Amino acid sequence: MKEIEQSVRNLIARYATVTVKEEILFQLADLGGFIDFAAGNLIVAAGDDQNKLYLLIDGLIRKYYLDYQGNDLTHQFLEAGQVFSTQLAVFNGPVMCNFEAVEPCKLVCFDYGEVQRLMQKDPVLSQVYIGILEETLRIKLLRETALLAENATERYVKLKTAIPDIDRRVNHSHIASYIGVTPVSLSRIRRTLREEN
């Protein structure tokens, strides 16, 4: 329980500008439970109807969609300290994407309904949740802008800046789909960048 408490404390410190009462912090920690996933396992699958919030403690997660032809399209990589949720936390309906453990992952899982009830008791938790939503929106807007206004090399360089060891941690086909190119094109981009440096 101490490890969950510390993880929750770190999360709150990241987003709250005022202090959360210790009692509320302990109650939130009590709502969470550790869950582990091996590399390659699905954490959440498209079509699920769960209502969960997840805090990634260790590992790397890939969020991806399958298009109408069954092609795997990587949307985001999540690192330790990031929070994600199923769509039910935002709107009703089945989950539309997949979250896969790229490497062994340790998460804290919360029931969203229970977290909502606790947020009603303490508005500071709502501030934390708003901070998480704002960060999620910022990531989404940066991703959209990159896809519309940058070339694949620029997107790859930005990904490498954000996650310097991404090439060692993730299958190159997933990196290619994230930046919107084929694996062959990604190889050319990587070779060109190596030659330039």
Secondary structure, 3 states (H helix, E strand, C coil): CHHHHHHHHHHHHHHCCCCCCHHHHHHHHHHCEEEEECCCCEEECCCCCCCEEEEEEECEEEEEEECCCCCEEEEEEEECCCEEECHHHCCCCCCCCEEEECCCEEEEEEEHHHHHHHHHHCHHHHHHHHHHHHHHHHHHHHHHHHHHHCCHHHHHHHHHHHCCCHHHHCCHHHHHHHHCCCHHHHHHHHHHHHHHC
